[in-house]
């Protein structure tokens, strides 16, 4: 298995930051910002004990998770849910917004990481159970990040296929997970059928999409059914936090934030200032780290000018602290955590021992250690997700033909393109044929002199033959020039094919392409291949040949 050091991706690709580079390769430089070194798995017992000791409401949460997962027809999670009900079971958690058909490829890599890590831990720590859980970020309100997929069509063009529930898009759709697919979604499915290239797997793929994305389903439900179907052999458990019963367990967190704000935010600001001395602060805390669902939207709550009053940013709505507390008591589902509080809510609902994170998440977890201390929760181990590029046979052929190294490919694609295009630039067609013409003209001159010495009347015949010979040489020259131009066009097309397949939209493949493109070409067996080929403890960008 080949891989590329993340340093070759920095700073151009994959959200790779200086902090992430140190996290992966020089953890001692950042260890003060985290609770545990993800590379040290031999001394987890104290953290395991702390997580199990602090975890509450196991029985009730598992019952809710059974209800959710069975509603999503995720029956393969039954065994893992039974394990989760036991007092010696911990969760290996990952999460993502509920993007259309799972969103970019890195969501798939997150899930594979969580499942494989759970299996490894179960083997290593025989006295405990480890269950992979996907935390559906269904309350996120950035609809336009979740409403589309990008795939290559039969012409190898990158196309964006998106769903819009209305003719005129709204600025704030509220929690994306609750948005339902209406009759407009049929046109999205037809677009898929038109754009996906024909293959032996196309009918099965389209049928699978149609069975998981139906009119009347919402984004969270369809996401869970789609991903659950892909990973039906692995017992992945889903948790949807936008649930009235689950929100009851989060009331103490929300109440403390309401009563004590901006205390938590000030703690985050302090650690952010320390981070920025060397790195960067990924997220900015608000005075209050809560949203309110209001009139179909999701709006940040912020203090108003009047003492003891609050307002919604982006909506004309003010209310008192007493009114906010009344909402919390009577309808806690109307409140929603922001990026600062979401991990705290997640690890209150689950006995989280590991959280599988991408580069940007690892960066913002560096700001959250004070939040875990503030709420008296053990901070989980933050484990880097698998990162990978899939190399198709047509791309591999080009790479091998031009002897391209992956390090140079990721660090400076423009230099690779130049290398390929100038590989045979020493061929001088004009110079070669100029020399050849001169030689032929000289030889033909000698022939004419020789013939004239024998019979002067043959001079015209020699000139006529010489003209024909030079004509044919010029004809060969023109054909050679045209052939070379076509060859260069092929090289340019190969360079373009490389770039669009490996760096669509000038980003690495995993952050743009949807898994549907690859399933359509290689079948559902692709998931098993990825499980077999991807290494969970390979902390570099992995290269997988298809």
N, C-alpha and C positions, 0 to 999 in steps of 0.2 A: 504494500500500500504506500502510495506516494503522498507527501504532504508538503505544505509551504508554511514557513514561519510567518506568524502574523505581522512581523515587522515589515514584510514586503507589501502588506495591504495598507499599512499606515502611511499617510493619513487619508488616502484617496478612497478606500473601499471599506464596505462592511460595517460602518460605524465604529471602526477600530480607533481607539483613543490611546493617548500616552498612558493613562491610568490603567486601561485594559491590558496593555503590553506589560506593565509592571505587575499587574495582578497575576497574569499567567506565568511570566518568566522570572520575576523578581519580587515575590510576595512580601518579603521582609520590608520593602519600601512602602507598602500600603497596609501592613498588617494591623496598625493601630485603628484603622477605619472599619475593620471587620471583626467578627467574633471568632472565626475559625479558619484555618488554612485548608482549602479544599484538597490539597495534595497530601494531607496527613490524615489517613483513614484508620490508622492503628490506635488512635487514642480518642475514639468517639464516645466511649462509655459514659463519661461525665455529662456530655451534652445529651445523650440518649436519656439518661436518668432525669435530667432537668426538664426536657421536653415532655416526657411522660408524667412527671410530677405536676407540671403546670397545666396540663391539658384537662379541660372540663367539658361536660356535656357530650361525651363520646356517644352514649347510647342514643340520645335524641338526634344528634347530627347524623349518625349513620342511618337512622330511620328516614330522615329527610333525603339523604343521598340515595337511598334505595328507591324512594318515590320518584326522584328526579331521573335517575338512570333508567328505571323501568319505563318511565314515560318516554324517554328518548330511545326506547327499544334496545338499550345497551345491556342486554341480558348476559353478555360474556363477562360483565363486571361482578356478577353475583358472588363468585368465590372470593374476590378481593374485598368486597364489601363485608363479607362475613369475617374475614381476617381483620378488617378495620374496626370491627366491633370488639375485638380483644384488647385487653389492657396493655399488651406488649407489642402493639403494632404502631408503626410510625409511617408518615407520608413523605414520599419524594414528589415534590410539587413542581409543576411548571404552569404557565398560563400565557394567554394571548387574547387580543380582541377577537371577536367572532367574525372574522373576515369571510367573504364569500368563498365557498368551497375550500376553506382552510387558510386562504390568504397566501402569502409568499411561502416558498419552500422551507424557510427556516422554522416555520411552525412544525412541519413534519420532523425536522431534525431535533427540535426541542422534545417532542414526544418520544422519539426513539431514544434520546439520551435519558429521559426520566425512566423509561421502562427498563433499559439495559442496566442503569445504575441501581434500580430497585432489585433486579435479579442478582446483581453482584453483591449488594449489601446483605441480601437474604442468605446467600451462601457464606459470607464472611462472618456474620453475627447470627449464629444459629439460635440464640435465645430470643431473638426478636423477629418480627415480620415487617416487611417494607412494601408499601403499596403505592403504585404510581397514580397521581391525581392531576387532572387537568382543570385548572381554575379558569372557568369561562369569564372573561372580562366583558360581560354582557352589559354592564352599566356605562361603558365608554360611550361618549356621544359624538365622536368624530366619524360620522357616517361615511364621508367621502374617502376615508382610508379603508373602509370595510366593504364598500359596495361594488367592487370590481375584481376581476382577475386579468392577468396578462399571459398570453400564450403565443407561440409561433403558429402561423397558418401554413397552408401548403406551399406558399411562396417564400417561406422562411422570413416573413415579415412579422414583427412584434405587433400584436393587436390587443387592444383593451376592450374587454367586454364588461359592461356595467349595468347595474339595475338602479333605476330611479322610480320610486313609487308614485311620483307626481310629475306633471309637466313642468311646473315651476319649483325648483329645489328650494327647500327651506334652509335657513342658516343653522337652526338647532332642532334636530329630530328627536332629541331625548335619548334614552338608552337604546343603543343600536340593537341589542339582543331582543328587544320587544317589537321591533319593526317587522310587520308581516309582509309576506310576498303576496301581491295581488295579481290580477289578470295580466298586468304588464310584464310579469316575469316570463310568460310564454315566449315573448320576443327574444329574451335573453337566451333561453334554451335553443331556440331556432338559430340564433346567431352562433352559438357553440357548434351546432351541427354543421353550419355552413363553413365556419372557419377552421375547425379541426381537420387535419388532413386525413384522408381515407387510410384505414389500417385494419388489420384483422381483429383489433380490440375495440374499435370505435363504437360499435353497437352496444357492447357491454358497458363501456364507460358512460355513454349517453344514458343508458337505462339506469345505471347506478345514480347518476346525477339527478335524473327525473324522480327516482324513488326517495331521495333524501331532501330535495328542494321542490316543494309543492306549494301551490296556492293555499294560503291559510296558515302555513308554517311560519314561524318567526326566525330571525337570524340565529338566535341561540339554539333553538330546537334543531334546525337544519344543520348547523355546524356540528352539533353533537352526534347527529345521525350519520353525517358524512364521515367525520373522523372516526367515530365508533365503528363504522363499517370497514374502514381501511385497517383498523387495528383490532378487529374482532377476536383475534387469537391471543391477545395479550392482556386482557383484563383491565384496560385503562378505565379509571373512574372519573366521572365528570362532576364538578361542583359549580352550580349557578348561584352566585351570591345574591342576585336580585330576587329574593324569595322572602315572603312575609315571615315565615317561621325562622329562617336563618337570621334575619335582621334583628329578631328579638335578642339573640345572643350578643349582638353588637351594640346594644343600647348603652351599656356602661362606657364604651369607648367614645361613642358620639356625645354622651352627656358630659364626659370629662373635657372633651374638646370644646364644647359650648361654654362650660363653666370657667375653664382655665385659659382659653385662648388669650393672647398669642404665645403662651408659654412654650408649647411644643415647637412652634415656628421659630422662636428665638433660639432654641437649642439647635435646630437644623441650620439656622443662619450662622451660628458660631462655628460649627464643624465645616460648613461650606466655605467660610472664610479661610479656614486652615487648609482645606483641599485646594483652594485657588492659589495658594502660595506656590504650588508645583503643578497642579493639574487643572481641572475645571469642575464647576458645579453643574451637574446634569439637569437638576430640577430646581425650581424656585418655590419655596413654601409660601402659602398665603397666610394672612392673619388668622383665618379659620380654614381648616383643611376639609371642608365639607361642601357637598352640592345638595341642592334641593330639586326634586322633580316638580315642575310647575307648568301647568297648561301644555303638556306634551313635550316640554323641553327639560334640559338638565342644566342648571345654572349655579355658578359659584356663590356661596354665601359670604358676604363681607360686612364688616361693621359700617353702619351709616354715620353721618356726621353727628346726629343726635345721640347722646349717651344712652346706652341700653337698647339701642335700636339696630336692626340689621336690614340689609337689602340684598337683592339678587342682581349680580352683575349681568347686564344685558336684558334685564326685564324690569318693568316699573312695578315693583312690589316691595313694600317695606313691612316689617313686623318687629314686635318686641321680643326680648329674650323669653318672656313668659309664653308668648305665642309659639315660639320655636320649640320650647320644652313641651308644650302641649302636643305639637306635631310628633315629637319624638315619642311621647307616651302613647298616643293613640294610633299613630301610623308610621312606625319607624322605617317602613319600606320606602317612604318618601324621601329619606335621607340617603346620601351616597358618599363614600369616601373619595378623596382625591388621591393622587399618586403617592403622597406621603403616608396616608392612613391605610391605603389598600393592602399593603403587606401585613400591617398589624391586624387588620380584619381577617385576612387570609389565615394567618398563623394563630388566630384565636379560634377559628372554625375548624382548623386541622392540626394534628400533631406533627408539624412540619420539621423534619430533620435536615432536608436538603431542598434548596430551591434552584432549579435549573434555569439559568439566565443567559441572555445574549449580552453583547458588549455594552449596549446602552443601559441595560438593567443593572449590570455589574457596577457601572459608573454611579447610578443613583442610589444603589444600596450602600455605597460608601458614605452617603449622607444620613443613613437611617439608623445607625447604631444607637444614637441618643434616643430615638423614638422607641426602640425595643426596651431600653433601660427605663424610660419614662413610664411605660405601661407594664413593666415587670414581666416581659416575655423573653424567653431565650431566642436570640437571633440564630436562624438556621445557617448551615453551611451554604454559601453561594457558589454553585457549581457551573462552570462554563459549558454552555450547550455545544453540541457538535456543529461544526461549520464545514461546509463542503461545496465543491463544484462537481457536477456530473458531466463527464466527457463522452459525447456520443461518437460512434465509429467514424462519421464523416469529419468530425473535428480532430479526432485522434490521428487520422490519416494526414491531415494538413500539418499538425504539430510534428509528427515523425518525419514527414517529407522535408521540412525545413529545419529540423533539429532544434526546435524551440524549447528552451528550458522554462519550467514553470515559474521560477523565481523572477526571471526577466519579464515574463508575461504579466505577472501581477504588479511588479514594481514600476514598469514603464512600457505600456503597450505600444506607444508611438514608436519607440526604438525598435520593437519587434517588427512592426509593420515596415519600417524603413529597411531593416535587415532583410526581410523577405523580398521586398520590391527591388532591392539593389543587389540581390545575391548573384545575378548574372549580368551586372551592369558593365562588365569589362568587354562584352560583345560589341564591337564597333562595325556595324553593317556597312555604313557609308565608306568608312576607311578601307575595309576589306575589298569592296567592289571597285573602288577608285584604283587600287593597286592592280586588281585583276584586269580592268579595262586597259590600263597602261601597258600591262604585259602583253595582252592580246593584240593591241594596236601595234606594239613593237614587233611581235611575231608576224603579224599580217603584213607589216611593212617589209620585213625580210623576205616573205613569200613573194610579194609583188616584185621586188628587185630581182629575185632569182628567176621568176617567170618572164619578166621583160627582157632579160638577157638572152632568153631562148627565142621568144616570139612576142615582139612589142604589141601585136594586135590583141593579146590576151589581157591587157591591162584593165579593160572595162569589166571583163568577166571576174577578175580578181577583186576589183572594187565592189562589184555587186555582191559577191560571196562574203566579203569582209563586212559589208553593211548588214547582211542577214545575221552573221555570227554575233556582231555587237548588239543587234536588235534582240536576239535571243538571250544574250547575257543580261541586257537591261530588263527583259521580261522576268528573268529569274530573280533579279534584284528586287523588282516590285513585289513579286510573290513572297520573297523572304521578308521584306519590310512588313507586309500585311500579316504574315504568320507571326512575326514577333509582336506586332500590336495586339493580335488576338491572345497571344500567350500572356502579355502584360495585363490584358483585361481579365484573363482567368486568374492571374495572381492577385489582382486588385479585388476580384470577387471572393477569392479565398480569404484574403485579409478581412474583408467585410463580414464574411461568414464567421470567422473566428471571433471578431469583436462582438457581433450581435448575439452569438450563442454564449460566450463567456462573460461579456460585460454589457448586457442589455441596458440601455439608458445610462451607460457609463457607470454602472454599479455591478457588484458581483451578482451572479445568477440567483443565489438563494434569497436575495432581497427583492427580486422582481418577478421571476417566473412562478407560475402555479403548478402544482403537482399533476394536474390534469393533462398538461402537455406530454409529460413523460409516461403517464399511465396509458394514454392513447397510443403511444408508439411501442411501449414495451410490456404493457399488460399489468394486471394487479400483482403479478409475481415480483414486480419492482420493489414493493414494500419489503418482501422477504429478503431480496438481494441487499437492500440498504441495511437491513438488520444485520445481515451476515458480514457486510464489507465495512461498515462504519465502526470506528473504534471509539468507545466512550472515554478512554483515558489517553487519547491522542490529542494533546492540546496545541494543535496546529490546524491550519486550513487543509482539509483532506481532499484528495483527488480520487474520484471514483469513475472507473471506466465502465461503460454500459455495453 
